[in-house]
Amino acid sequence: RKEVEQDPGPFNVPEGATVAFNCTYSNSASQSFFWYRQDCRKEPKLLMSVYSSGNEDGRFTAQLNRASQYISLLIRDSKLSDSATYLCTSGTYKYIFGTGTRLKVLA
Amino acid sequence: EPEVTQTPSHQVTQMGQEVILRCVPISNHLYFYWYRQILGQKVEFLVSFYNNEISEKSEIFDDQFSVERPDGSNFTLKIRSTKLEDSAMYFCASSGQGSAGYTFGSGTRLTVV
């Protein structure tokens, strides 16, 4: 089983839609979890941390489910500018990235 | 906003040559990392560095690779004898705490011909 698994997509959604991504991780000892956003040929940029209690930042909500070993990202009211690849990562001191989920928001 | 700086942005080298990729992490950060991303593939961990020594490395980080922090600001990745399959984007990252999210540099695109 891969350490971090994501559906590669692409997810094609209309502007204004709500979209959710899931990510599973295999290392139950992982202590930290994050979502990153990566635009084409650019570096990953930290989007948000993920906690069991949930974490909300504007239109973005992230959640961790330790029992099932998955993390999620919910994007509400999608904008064209949200089009990117979303990477989840887990680990302790060293983070393993998933392959990323491509999101295309369509006008 | 503080940033991680990488140079050069693009390097072309001949197979078998040595390359050094340079990074200036955020000044008060203590943890440093190198990752690579082959075109169209995922971001892969290479090595982590803390307190002037390697704390973890992946299977990719074999004897051809080495890292150094030669002074208080630079963090370098050296590939001794490049192979075609080393062609990738190399990202440096740093964090203030081991459990904190990283800040990545904009990357060095290495092309081995």
Contacts between the chains, C-beta under 8 A, distances in Angstrom:
chain1	res1	chain2	res2	distance
A	31	B	99	6.1
A	32	B	99	4.8
A	32	B	100	7.7
A	32	B	101	7.7
A	34	B	101	4.8
A	36	B	101	8.0
A	38	B	43	7.8
A	41	B	89	7.6
A	42	B	106	7.1
A	42	B	107	7.8
A	43	B	91	5.6
A	43	B	104	4.0
A	43	B	105	6.4
A	43	B	106	5.2
A	43	B	107	5.4
A	44	B	43	6.3
A	44	B	91	7.5
A	44	B	104	5.4
A	45	B	104	7.2
A	46	B	101	4.4
A	46	B	102	6.9
A	46	B	103	7.0
A	49	B	101	6.3
A	87	B	42	7.9
A	87	B	43	6.7
A	92	B	98	7.5
A	92	B	99	6.6
A	93	B	31	7.2
A	93	B	48	6.5
A	93	B	50	8.0
A	93	B	55	6.8
A	93	B	56	7.2
A	93	B	98	4.1
A	93	B	99	6.8
A	94	B	33	7.6
A	94	B	45	6.0
A	94	B	48	5.1
A	94	B	55	7.7
A	94	B	56	4.9
A	95	B	45	7.2
A	95	B	102	7.1
A	96	B	45	6.3
A	97	B	35	7.8
A	97	B	42	5.7
A	97	B	43	4.3
A	97	B	44	7.6
A	97	B	45	7.7
A	98	B	42	6.8
A	99	B	41	7.6
A	99	B	42	4.4
A	100	B	42	6.6
